[in-house]
Amino acid sequence: MPDERHRKLGALYNWSAALRSGGQCDCFGALIAPNGWNLSSSYDWARLELFLMDNNYYAYFAGDPYRAAIAKALASSSGWEDSIVEATPGYNMTLNNRSLFNAIPASSRHFEGSFGNVGNHASWWRYGGFDSAYPGMGSCIILNHDFAEIMHRMVSIKHGFSIRLVKLRGV
């Protein structure tokens, strides 16, 4: 039975569970995603980022366009920790979510089992295609309340992050 946190913010998955979210690997166990959907990949995220930058979804910093500042366009318009840093999800949240992606700052579960501060960041596993080069590590995307860019990281597979599924073309 889901607890209140799970109902409000969604589930957090370790790397093994995230990979079972679609046919991205030879994993065993129950699939999380419906047929025709998969865990988002590095390629999917790169396409999204380029689309947002090419279509002027970036934020302004000190009155000038800041092309890489697209975290604000993805972030939900509430729930983020406040930030004094212009162009970040935590700064004037009413301007967030222009893309309608609605990234909720659900935080993460740390590898030792504790939870991060809700409101501080949103994080998702992504299938990187190069993950096997780093044993014990998985590829993720992070939006932070006081950082304007999307962060790309390799972290311990024991962490718990959200997942974002994408529909396969032609399915």
Secondary structure by P-SEA (a helix, b strand, c coil): ccccccccccccccaaaaaacccccccccccccccccccccaaaaaaaaaaaaaaccccccccccccccccccccccccccccccccccccccccccccccccccbbbbcccccccccccbbbbbbbcccccccccccccccccccccbbbbbcccccbbbbbbbbbcccc
